Amino acid sequence: MEFIFLIFLAVFIFLIYLLNCTLNYFSFGIKKLPLPPGTLGWPYIGETFQLYSQNPNLFFAAKVKKFGSIFKTHILGCKCVMIASPAAAKLVLVTKAHLFKPTFPASKMRMLGKQAIFFHQGDYHTKLRKLVLRAFMPESIRNMVPDINSVALDTLCSWEGRLINTYQELKTYTFNVALLSILGKDEVSNREDLKKCYYVLEKGYNSMPINLPGTLFYKAMKARKELAQILAKIISSRRETNEIHNDLLGSFMGDKEGLSDEQIADNIIGVIFAARDTTATVLTWILKFLGENPCVLEAVTNEQEEIIKSKEECGEEMVLSWSDTKKMPMTKRVIQETLRVASILSFTFREAVEDVEFEGYLIPKGWKVMPLFRNIHHSPENFADPEKFDPSRFEVSPKPNTFMPFGSGTHACPGNELAKLEMLVFVHHLTTKYRWSMMGPQNGIQYGPFPLPQNGLPIKLFPKT
Ligand code: HEM
């Protein structure tokens, strides 16, 4: 009996040993792979100083030249793999997106709200995305054109004859459009309170995360609480009236499975954050590029005047409509080329959720992975003479995965149609009714955090006579 037991024990131990060897073989198979080429710099600080002491694009470009399109580095206490090849970016963002989760500093998550769409993967993310896309798909935003027209016209009228900081003024335009898409035309009084709180939040967003009375961070966190309270008030008054709303809040509140007030607030604050500065920055670059390229400006102006002329000839109502915005191919190419040249989101962040084998290299679990949109958009392999502003290059579609101003895959920008629409409407009124002169030095770029023309592009705007 004892003998049989010993045989069983030996077989059992042998099987465990075999299983262990098999598991080790597979995991070592990955672990044995080399890390991507590159340097990690000094202990702890890594290469943070090299990145931030110069234009970040020079840092990325020098690394790509030395190590190729996948390389490792160490920034702000994190080990990173940076990716500048279109195929590899697609793998991270689309094909193997489940292996790379979005990642943000904890202080930014606290400020925007932990339940906001950007920070999630899986079922909760899919549910939010469906609700956000429902509010921003073409069929939903086409009805917004008359209101966007009014906001654009009011904005331009308020600039007449003044020396303005284009970026700061455009932030008001894009804020107003974002609020229209989120709350519709209602909530006029709450809208001003929302704006006031958001401005405080914005000021603290890039401050040191020290939550003590008097600090910008503390004030921002307080404003964030107030924002959530205002939104809760709006939600409760909508619940009382039971009306159907086709805006983003309506989409969130209409969800059968139900989002909590807190989830709704986090996502509304998140969408304002995603929508406002991005679109204002791109529009600022459009004004700059049009100002510097008179032939392009003339072609855009002709296209826009043609729309007015044909409306006059057909006796149509003289208000820009959704279908008019579909007759602007030249203006669309200007927007595409601006998105490419300015590449305002130079890169994005993901984090490997497990050890990943990637093009013959190991990306260890926990390392950050950064697809470098700007390098892809500025590579001569993808775009000939890449530093030149030339909208005509978009007469032909770019090669697959080489043009990703709105990202790609599961987290690609759900607001891209609205962003394009508000830019088209603005450029229509700008070029048909106004001329402008750029004031002061023209060559500098500031980072706030997006690359922006120096001093926000000061201009003077005059009505066309
Ligand atoms: C020209 C303006 C804009 C640009 C260049 C832009 C760019 C982007 C990019 C690159 C991403 C993906 C980031 C990543 O993968 O990590 C993104 C995500 C996002 N954008 Fe935009 N965006 C713009 C305007 C807007 C607008 C107007 C809205 C809303 C109305 C919006 C809402 C969002 C949201 C909610 C996400 C997160 C999506 C998710 O995580 O599933 N964006 N945007």
Residues whose N, C-alpha, C, O or C-beta is under 5 A from the ligand:
A	BS01	HEM	I117 F118 V271 A274 A275 T278 T279 V282 L345 T348 F349 M404 P405 F406 G407 T410 H411 A412 C413 P414 G415 L418 A419
